[in-house]
């Protein structure tokens, strides 16, 4: 860095479980996903969300946002989604 930071950095604080044994975040996520509620939620995600992102990024090749600024990026993402939805409509009509 050319200039040292003027402000202090952000501080993050994590709560530890009372049992003394500290679980890693991977272990916590495994416990969360392996619960009955977690399994239901994760199965819905795999069926609803993942194919959309996979289609947009891999099949359409739209894996980079080329614009800058929140408003422009939102517009570009909406165009990607519009292309995806139009393709779904065309495939369902035929």
C-alpha positions in Angstrom: 0.0 0.0 0.0 1.3 3.4 -0.9 -0.3 5.1 2.2 -0.9 3.4 5.5 -4.5 3.1 6.5 -5.9 6.1 8.4 -8.6 4.2 10.2 -8.2 1.0 12.1 -9.4 -2.1 10.4 -12.7 -3.9 11.1 -12.8 -6.2 14.1 -14.7 -9.5 14.0 -15.7 -11.3 17.1 -16.9 -15.0 17.2 -18.8 -16.5 20.0 -17.4 -19.8 21.3 -19.6 -22.6 22.5 -19.6 -23.2 26.3 -18.5 -26.8 26.1 -14.9 -25.7 25.7 -14.5 -27.7 22.5 -14.3 -25.3 19.6 -16.0 -26.4 16.4 -14.7 -25.3 13.1 -17.1 -23.5 10.7 -17.0 -26.5 8.4 -18.2 -28.8 11.3 -20.9 -26.3 12.2 -22.1 -26.2 8.6 -22.1 -30.0 8.5 -24.3 -30.1 11.6 -26.6 -27.5 10.1 -27.0 -29.3 6.8 -27.4 -32.8 8.4 -30.4 -31.7 10.5 -33.8 -32.5 9.1 -34.7 -28.9 8.5 -31.3 -28.3 6.9 -31.8 -31.2 4.5 -35.1 -29.9 3.4 -33.8 -26.4 2.8 -30.7 -27.6 1.0 -32.6 -29.9 -1.3 -34.9 -27.0 -2.3 -31.8 -24.9 -3.0 -30.3 -27.6 -5.3 -33.6 -27.9 -7.2 -34.4 -24.2 -7.5 -31.3 -22.0 -7.4 -28.2 -23.9 -8.6 -29.5 -24.8 -12.1 -30.3 -21.1 -12.8 -26.7 -20.0 -11.9 -25.2 -23.0 -13.7 -27.2 -22.2 -16.9 -26.4 -18.5 -16.8 -22.7 -18.9 -16.1 -21.7 -22.1 -18.0 -24.2 -22.5 -20.9 -24.6 -18.9 -21.7 -21.0 -17.8 -20.9 -22.2 -14.9 -18.8 -19.8 -15.4 -15.9 -18.5 -11.9 -15.5 -20.2 -8.6 -14.8 -18.4 -6.1 -17.0 -20.0 -2.8 -15.7 -19.2 -0.9 -12.6 -21.5 0.6 -10.0 -24.4 -1.0 -8.2 -27.1 0.3 -10.5 -25.3 -0.8 -13.7 -24.4 -4.2 -12.2 -28.1 -4.7 -11.1 -29.2 -3.8 -14.6 -26.7 -6.2 -16.3 -27.7 -9.0 -13.9 -31.4 -8.4 -14.7 -30.6 -8.7 -18.4 -28.9 -12.0 -17.8 -32.0 -13.2 -15.9 -34.2 -11.9 -18.7 -32.3 -14.0 -21.2 -32.6 -17.0 -19.0 -36.4 -16.6 -18.5 -37.0 -15.9 -22.2 -35.2 -19.1 -23.1 -37.4 -21.0 -20.5 -40.5 -19.5 -22.1 -39.4 -20.5 -25.6 -38.6 -24.0 -24.6 -41.9 -24.5 -22.8 -44.0 -23.1 -25.8 -42.5 -25.6 -28.2 
